[in-house]
């Protein structure tokens, strides 16, 4: 199976981008300086060279079996260190990462882009409301009238100038309660030829097909044939 187009970037992401590469480079430079300094010192000072030789090989104060045993242990420790480093580097590149999960309260509102399914076609949002609870929808008692709140934008959308953009970063200023981002959205259109893109605030919305970034995603949904109502629930957790 061929590699994906982004496979050449896997190593870059695995090393945690520029920060990880910089940290590895610093460690390599630091270790190299120590090793080079040690070698140069041994070459410059014969008595240090002799001490190293005596410690590893020609220590006359110890028996030959002791010196051999010491050398074997040294080689085992060196091989173990190299093996551990190799295994961890191999595991970092090839093993799937371990992920931890935790429940957190939602503190940011979603952004949504409403576009016609046919380029440059016209549609209109007839009604749009934000509700704190589902019973409020049945009472037709929205907490915020989204159309009246002016959170919909049409400017600076690039190729999506025929779309309507719900800017989630502007929405909290219209709420009486700002300590949560959950709730219910109910929108009615004059046409069923509408596609909805949903994502967080790290999405590039100006492309014809909005693109998420490294840690964000974009979901899309189209209205069913003949359907003109879009309802969405944002959980508080």
GIPE-V883584 format. One record per residue. RES is the residue in one letter. BURIAL is I if it has 24 or more other ideal C-beta (glycine too) atoms within 12 Angstrom, else O. Layout:
BEGIN
{{RES:BURIAL} {RES:BURIAL}}
END
This chain:
BEGIN
{{X:O} {X:O} {X:O} {X:O} {X:O} {X:O} {X:O} {X:O} {X:O} {X:O} {X:O} {X:O} {X:O} {X:O} {X:O} {X:O} {X:O} {X:O} {X:O} {X:O} {X:O} {X:O} {X:O} {X:O} {X:O} {X:O} {X:O} {X:O} {X:O} {X:O} {X:O} {X:O} {X:O} {X:O} {X:O} {X:O} {X:O} {X:O} {X:O} {X:O} {X:O} {X:O} {X:O} {X:O} {X:O} {X:O} {X:O} {X:O} {X:O} {X:O} {X:O} {X:O} {X:O} {X:O} {X:O} {X:O} {X:O} {X:O} {X:O} {X:O} {X:O} {X:O} {X:O} {X:O} {X:O} {X:O} {X:O} {X:O} {X:O} {X:O} {X:O} {X:O} {X:O} {X:O} {X:O} {X:O} {X:O} {X:O} {X:O} {X:O} {X:O} {X:O} {X:O} {X:O} {X:O} {X:O} {X:O} {X:O} {X:O} {X:O} {X:O} {X:O} {X:O} {X:O} {X:O} {X:O} {X:O} {X:O} {X:O} {X:O} {X:O} {X:O} {X:O} {X:O} {X:O} {X:O} {X:O} {X:O} {X:I} {X:I} {X:I} {X:I} {X:I} {X:I} {X:I} {X:I} {X:O} {X:O} {X:O} {X:O} {X:O} {X:O} {X:I} {X:O} {X:I} {X:O} {X:O} {X:I} {X:I} {X:I} {X:I} {X:I} {X:O} {X:O} {X:O} {X:O} {X:I} {X:O} {X:O} {X:O} {X:O} {X:I} {X:I} {X:I} {X:O} {X:I} {X:O} {X:O} {X:O} {X:O} {X:I} {X:I} {X:I} {X:O} {X:O} {X:O} {X:I} {X:O} {X:O} {X:I} {X:O} {X:I} {X:I} {X:I} {X:I} {X:I} {X:I} {X:I} {X:O} {X:O} {X:I} {X:I} {X:O} {X:I} {X:I} {X:O} {X:O} {X:O} {X:O} {X:O} {X:I} {X:I} {X:I} {X:I} {X:I} {X:I} {X:I} {X:I} {X:I} {X:O} {X:I} {X:O} {X:I} {X:I} {X:I} {X:I} {X:I} {X:I} {X:I} {X:I} {X:I} {X:O} {X:I} {X:I} {X:I} {X:O} {X:O} {X:O} {X:O} {X:I} {X:O} {X:O} {X:O} {X:O} {X:O} {X:O} {X:O} {X:I} {X:O} {X:O} {X:O} {X:O} {X:I} {X:O} {X:O} {X:O} {X:O} {X:O} {X:I} {X:I} {X:O} {X:I} {X:O} {X:I} {X:O} {X:O} {X:O}}
END
